[in-house]
Amino acid sequence: MAKMQAILSRFSEEQMSRYESFRRAGFQKSNMKRLLGSISGTPKISMPMTIVVSGIAKMFVGELVETARIVMTERKESGPIRPCHIREAYRKLKLEGKVPKRSVSRLFR
């Protein structure tokens, strides 16, 4: 807890605002449950499983956004994150092995 307080005390105003937004954000349980059901083919998905996958998805999105911010600073750009930043961030995360690989091939290309 003390380590977290030390980290939070070093945040700039903009970083603190983003962190607070991240803490408040989340995926709707019903949407995540429906998505998991369609992926797994099982109509009954437990609530703990839904919560776990929602947390993992939230962490991935947070990592993607932070990497997109790094891409923006490397390009010396400012303002909102644009799709080109997200695509580049996704490419970087994929190269680092932080994006899960598909177990099933795509039906359409």
N, C-alpha and C positions, 0 to 999 in steps of 0.2 A: 504494500500500500504506500509506503514511504517512497519507494522507487517511482511509482506512478505519479505521485505528487511532485517529485523532482522533475520528471519529464514534462508534466503539464505546466509547471511554472516557467518553463523555457519557451512555451509556445507563443508565437506572435498573435496579434488580434485576429488575423485572417485564419491562422491555423486553428485557433480555439473555436472560432465560429464553425469551421468545417468539422472539427471533432464533435462539437455539440450536435450538429446536424447528423453526423454518422451515428451517434449514440441514439438519437430519436428515431432514425429510419429503420425500416424493416420490411420484409415481404409479408403479404397477407397470407395467413395460414391456409385459408380455403383455396387460394390460387396455387400455393405450393403443393397442397395435398392433391389437387387435380393434376398438376404437372407430374408429380411422382407416380400417380396412378397410371397416367398415360405412358410413362417411360417404362415402368416395371410390368405393366399389364395386369397388375393386381388391383382390384377395386377397393380393397380395404387397406388403408395406410394408417399406421398408428400415429398418435399425436406426438410422442417423443421423437419418432423418426422425422416427422415434418419439422419440428423445432430444430433438430440437429442440422438437417439439410438447409433450412433457412439461414441458420448461423453461418454455415460454410459458404453459402452463396453471398451473404452480406460481407464476409471477410474477403472473398474474391473480388467483389465489386469495389470495396475499399482499396484493395491493392491495385486494381486496375486504374482507379481515379488518381491515386498517388503517383503511379508510374506515368500517367498522362500528364500530371503536373510537372514531373521531372522532364518529360519530353518538351513541354512548353518552355521551361527555363533553358534547356539546351539549345532550343531554336531562338531564344531571346524574344519570345512572344508573351503577351499578357492578355488578360480578359478571360472570358469563359472557355471551357474545354470544348474543342470542336471534334467532329467525328474523325478527322485525320489524326488527332492526338490519341484518341481511343484506339484506333487501328494500330498505330505505332506501338502503343503501350501493350496491346494484346500480343503483337509480334514479339516484343521483347520478353514478355512473360512466358510465351511459348518456347522461346530459345532457352530460357532459364529452367524450363521443365516445370513451371508452375501452373500450366494449363493441362487438365486431364486429356488423355487421348481418347478418341472414339473407339468403342469396342465393336460397334456395328457400322458398316459402311453406309454412306448416304444413298438414299433411294434415287434422288434427282440431283443433277449438277447444274 
